[in-house]
Amino acid sequence: MKIIAENDLAFAVFDIFPVTKGHTLIITKEHRKDFFAATKEEKGAILDLIDEVKSIVDDKYAPIAYNIGMNCGKAAGQEIMHLHVHLIPRYENDTKKPRGGVRGVISKK
């Protein structure tokens, strides 16, 4: 895993199982179970990296949109119990019906 961006409290890597080209994870350096367990400073560091990584992905892949997401707790789909944020680039026609975005997480809703 190659770090593509980092600051004092977090780092970013390309996801090894990407949903789309450029799918990136922003991860805290200190162990935090999820976003709600992070310090205010860590949350700020994550937001800073989201902006930085977006620029990197824009330059490399030229997506037309993004989803930003976190799974907090097993019922929400969190499998790795360490805070990480998904930055998922989106492309024209990468899904049949993008309407609703993250609302499509629960089928038939």
C-alpha atoms as an extended CHARMM CRD file, in Angstrom:
* protein
*
       109  EXT
         1         1  MET       CA              0.0000000000        0.0000000000        0.0000000000  PROA      1               0.0000000000
         2         2  LYS       CA              1.5830000000        3.2390000000       -1.1440000000  PROA      2               0.0000000000
         3         3  ILE       CA              0.6740000000        6.3950000000        0.7470000000  PROA      3               0.0000000000
         4         4  ILE       CA             -0.4490000000        9.0360000000       -1.7510000000  PROA      4               0.0000000000
         5         5  ALA       CA             -0.9790000000       11.8720000000        0.7700000000  PROA      5               0.0000000000
         6         6  GLU       CA             -0.5950000000       12.3920000000        4.4990000000  PROA      6               0.0000000000
         7         7  ASN       CA             -0.5160000000       14.8490000000        7.3280000000  PROA      7               0.0000000000
         8         8  ASP       CA              0.3230000000       14.5340000000       11.0330000000  PROA      8               0.0000000000
         9         9  LEU       CA             -2.8740000000       12.6570000000       11.9370000000  PROA      9               0.0000000000
        10        10  ALA       CA             -4.0330000000       10.7560000000        8.8430000000  PROA      10              0.0000000000
        11        11  PHE       CA             -2.9130000000        9.3060000000        5.5210000000  PROA      11              0.0000000000
        12        12  ALA       CA             -4.4700000000        8.2750000000        2.2080000000  PROA      12              0.0000000000
        13        13  VAL       CA             -4.0320000000        5.2000000000        0.0260000000  PROA      13              0.0000000000
        14        14  PHE       CA             -5.7950000000        3.8380000000       -3.0400000000  PROA      14              0.0000000000
        15        15  ASP       CA             -8.3020000000        1.1570000000       -2.0190000000  PROA      15              0.0000000000
        16        16  ILE       CA             -7.0830000000       -2.3680000000       -2.8590000000  PROA      16              0.0000000000
        17        17  PHE       CA            -10.6720000000       -3.3470000000       -3.8010000000  PROA      17              0.0000000000
        18        18  PRO       CA            -11.7720000000       -0.1630000000       -5.6020000000  PROA      18              0.0000000000
        19        19  VAL       CA            -15.3910000000        0.4960000000       -6.4910000000  PROA      19              0.0000000000
        20        20  THR       CA            -14.2130000000        2.8640000000       -9.2590000000  PROA      20              0.0000000000
        21        21  LYS       CA            -10.8750000000        4.0930000000      -10.6170000000  PROA      21              0.0000000000
        22        22  GLY       CA             -9.2500000000        6.2900000000       -7.9880000000  PROA      22              0.0000000000
        23        23  HSD       CA            -11.2570000000        4.9870000000       -5.0020000000  PROA      23              0.0000000000
        24        24  THR       CA             -9.2220000000        6.1630000000       -2.0300000000  PROA      24              0.0000000000
        25        25  LEU       CA             -9.2220000000        5.5670000000        1.7260000000  PROA      25              0.0000000000
        26        26  ILE       CA             -8.3200000000        8.2780000000        4.2300000000  PROA      26              0.0000000000
        27        27  ILE       CA             -7.2250000000        6.6040000000        7.4880000000  PROA      27              0.0000000000
        28        28  THR       CA             -6.3240000000        7.9560000000       10.9130000000  PROA      28              0.0000000000
        29        29  LYS       CA             -2.8160000000        7.1590000000       12.1540000000  PROA      29              0.0000000000
        30        30  GLU       CA             -4.0310000000        6.5280000000       15.6970000000  PROA      30              0.0000000000
        31        31  HSD       CA             -6.5280000000        3.7370000000       16.1770000000  PROA      31              0.0000000000
        32        32  ARG       CA            -10.0660000000        5.0560000000       16.3570000000  PROA      32              0.0000000000
        33        33  LYS       CA            -13.0210000000        2.7140000000       16.0560000000  PROA      33              0.0000000000
        34        34  ASP       CA            -14.9970000000        5.0910000000       13.8580000000  PROA      34              0.0000000000
        35        35  PHE       CA            -15.6160000000        8.7430000000       13.0480000000  PROA      35              0.0000000000
        36        36  PHE       CA            -17.4360000000        9.3570000000       16.3270000000  PROA      36              0.0000000000
        37        37  ALA       CA            -14.3790000000        8.2440000000       18.3120000000  PROA      37              0.0000000000
        38        38  ALA       CA            -12.0290000000       10.6460000000       16.5100000000  PROA      38              0.0000000000
        39        39  THR       CA            -10.7550000000       13.8560000000       18.0180000000  PROA      39              0.0000000000
        40        40  LYS       CA            -11.7400000000       17.2140000000       16.5550000000  PROA      40              0.0000000000
        41        41  GLU       CA             -8.1730000000       17.5390000000       15.2510000000  PROA      41              0.0000000000
        42        42  GLU       CA             -8.3260000000       14.1390000000       13.5330000000  PROA      42              0.0000000000
        43        43  LYS       CA            -11.6300000000       15.0320000000       11.9050000000  PROA      43              0.0000000000
        44        44  GLY       CA            -10.0530000000       18.2320000000       10.5920000000  PROA      44              0.0000000000
        45        45  ALA       CA             -7.0300000000       16.3070000000        9.3120000000  PROA      45              0.0000000000
        46        46  ILE       CA             -9.3490000000       13.9080000000        7.4630000000  PROA      46              0.0000000000
        47        47  LEU       CA            -11.2070000000       16.7960000000        5.8220000000  PROA      47              0.0000000000
        48        48  ASP       CA             -7.9200000000       18.3870000000        4.7700000000  PROA      48              0.0000000000
        49        49  LEU       CA             -6.8270000000       15.1250000000        3.1370000000  PROA      49              0.0000000000
        50        50  ILE       CA            -10.1540000000       14.6920000000        1.3570000000  PROA      50              0.0000000000
        51        51  ASP       CA             -9.4970000000       17.9950000000       -0.4280000000  PROA      51              0.0000000000
        52        52  GLU       CA             -5.8870000000       17.0830000000       -1.1930000000  PROA      52              0.0000000000
        53        53  VAL       CA             -6.7400000000       13.6080000000       -2.4600000000  PROA      53              0.0000000000
        54        54  LYS       CA             -9.5820000000       14.9440000000       -4.6100000000  PROA      54              0.0000000000
        55        55  SER       CA             -7.0390000000       17.1020000000       -6.4480000000  PROA      55              0.0000000000
        56        56  ILE       CA             -4.7610000000       14.0940000000       -6.9680000000  PROA      56              0.0000000000
        57        57  VAL       CA             -7.6100000000       11.9230000000       -8.2660000000  PROA      57              0.0000000000
        58        58  ASP       CA             -8.9720000000       14.7470000000      -10.4380000000  PROA      58              0.0000000000
        59        59  ASP       CA             -5.5740000000       15.1080000000      -12.1270000000  PROA      59              0.0000000000
        60        60  LYS       CA             -5.0540000000       11.3670000000      -12.5970000000  PROA      60              0.0000000000
        61        61  TYR       CA             -8.5670000000       10.1100000000      -13.5040000000  PROA      61              0.0000000000
        62        62  ALA       CA            -10.7970000000       13.1700000000      -14.2450000000  PROA      62              0.0000000000
        63        63  PRO       CA            -13.9960000000       11.9540000000      -12.5570000000  PROA      63              0.0000000000
        64        64  ILE       CA            -17.1600000000       14.0350000000      -12.9030000000  PROA      64              0.0000000000
        65        65  ALA       CA            -18.4610000000       13.5670000000       -9.3250000000  PROA      65              0.0000000000
        66        66  TYR       CA            -17.6820000000       11.9650000000       -5.9550000000  PROA      66              0.0000000000
        67        67  ASN       CA            -19.2230000000       10.0370000000       -3.0930000000  PROA      67              0.0000000000
        68        68  ILE       CA            -17.6610000000       10.4310000000        0.3550000000  PROA      68              0.0000000000
        69        69  GLY       CA            -18.6140000000        7.7990000000        2.8830000000  PROA      69              0.0000000000
        70        70  MET       CA            -17.9520000000        6.1810000000        6.2240000000  PROA      70              0.0000000000
        71        71  ASN       CA            -19.3360000000        3.0140000000        7.7370000000  PROA      71              0.0000000000
        72        72  CYS       CA            -19.6640000000        3.4130000000       11.5110000000  PROA      72              0.0000000000
        73        73  GLY       CA            -20.4860000000        0.1120000000       13.2150000000  PROA      73              0.0000000000
        74        74  LYS       CA            -21.1430000000       -3.4200000000       11.9720000000  PROA      74              0.0000000000
        75        75  ALA       CA            -24.8230000000       -2.7780000000       11.2020000000  PROA      75              0.0000000000
        76        76  ALA       CA            -23.6790000000        0.0210000000        8.8860000000  PROA      76              0.0000000000
        77        77  GLY       CA            -21.3250000000       -2.3340000000        7.0350000000  PROA      77              0.0000000000
        78        78  GLN       CA            -18.0780000000       -1.5090000000        8.8440000000  PROA      78              0.0000000000
        79        79  GLU       CA            -15.8110000000       -4.5450000000        8.4960000000  PROA      79              0.0000000000
        80        80  ILE       CA            -12.4940000000       -3.0020000000        9.5550000000  PROA      80              0.0000000000
        81        81  MET       CA            -12.9080000000       -1.4630000000       12.9840000000  PROA      81              0.0000000000
        82        82  HSD       CA            -10.5060000000        1.4040000000       12.3370000000  PROA      82              0.0000000000
        83        83  LEU       CA            -11.6980000000        4.7880000000       11.1200000000  PROA      83              0.0000000000
        84        84  HSD       CA            -11.4030000000        5.2040000000        7.3830000000  PROA      84              0.0000000000
        85        85  VAL       CA            -13.2200000000        7.4270000000        4.9120000000  PROA      85              0.0000000000
        86        86  HSD       CA            -13.9890000000        6.3510000000        1.3650000000  PROA      86              0.0000000000
        87        87  LEU       CA            -13.4910000000        8.9290000000       -1.3640000000  PROA      87              0.0000000000
        88        88  ILE       CA            -15.1560000000        7.3510000000       -4.4010000000  PROA      88              0.0000000000
        89        89  PRO       CA            -14.8070000000        9.0610000000       -7.7720000000  PROA      89              0.0000000000
        90        90  ARG       CA            -17.8300000000        8.7890000000      -10.0410000000  PROA      90              0.0000000000
        91        91  TYR       CA            -17.9420000000        8.6560000000      -13.8130000000  PROA      91              0.0000000000
        92        92  GLU       CA            -20.6110000000        9.0810000000      -16.4590000000  PROA      92              0.0000000000
        93        93  ASN       CA            -22.6630000000        5.8540000000      -16.7470000000  PROA      93              0.0000000000
        94        94  ASP       CA            -20.7290000000        4.0090000000      -13.9930000000  PROA      94              0.0000000000
        95        95  THR       CA            -24.1130000000        2.8500000000      -12.6660000000  PROA      95              0.0000000000
        96        96  LYS       CA            -27.5510000000        2.6000000000      -14.2350000000  PROA      96              0.0000000000
        97        97  LYS       CA            -29.3440000000        4.7940000000      -11.7000000000  PROA      97              0.0000000000
        98        98  PRO       CA            -27.1130000000        7.0570000000       -9.6080000000  PROA      98              0.0000000000
        99        99  ARG       CA            -30.1740000000        8.9740000000       -8.3270000000  PROA      99              0.0000000000
       100       100  GLY       CA            -30.2730000000        8.9720000000       -4.5560000000  PROA      100             0.0000000000
       101       101  GLY       CA            -26.5110000000        8.3750000000       -4.1380000000  PROA      101             0.0000000000
       102       102  VAL       CA            -25.8070000000        6.8610000000       -0.7340000000  PROA      102             0.0000000000
       103       103  ARG       CA            -29.5300000000        6.2860000000       -0.2090000000  PROA      103             0.0000000000
       104       104  GLY       CA            -29.0580000000        3.2190000000       -2.4080000000  PROA      104             0.0000000000
       105       105  VAL       CA            -27.1230000000        1.5060000000        0.3900000000  PROA      105             0.0000000000
       106       106  ILE       CA            -30.3180000000       -0.1460000000        1.6450000000  PROA      106             0.0000000000
       107       107  SER       CA            -32.0010000000       -1.8790000000       -1.2590000000  PROA      107             0.0000000000
       108       108  LYS       CA            -35.6610000000       -1.1150000000       -1.9800000000  PROA      108             0.0000000000
       109       109  LYS       CA            -35.5350000000        2.2070000000       -0.0970000000  PROA      109             0.0000000000
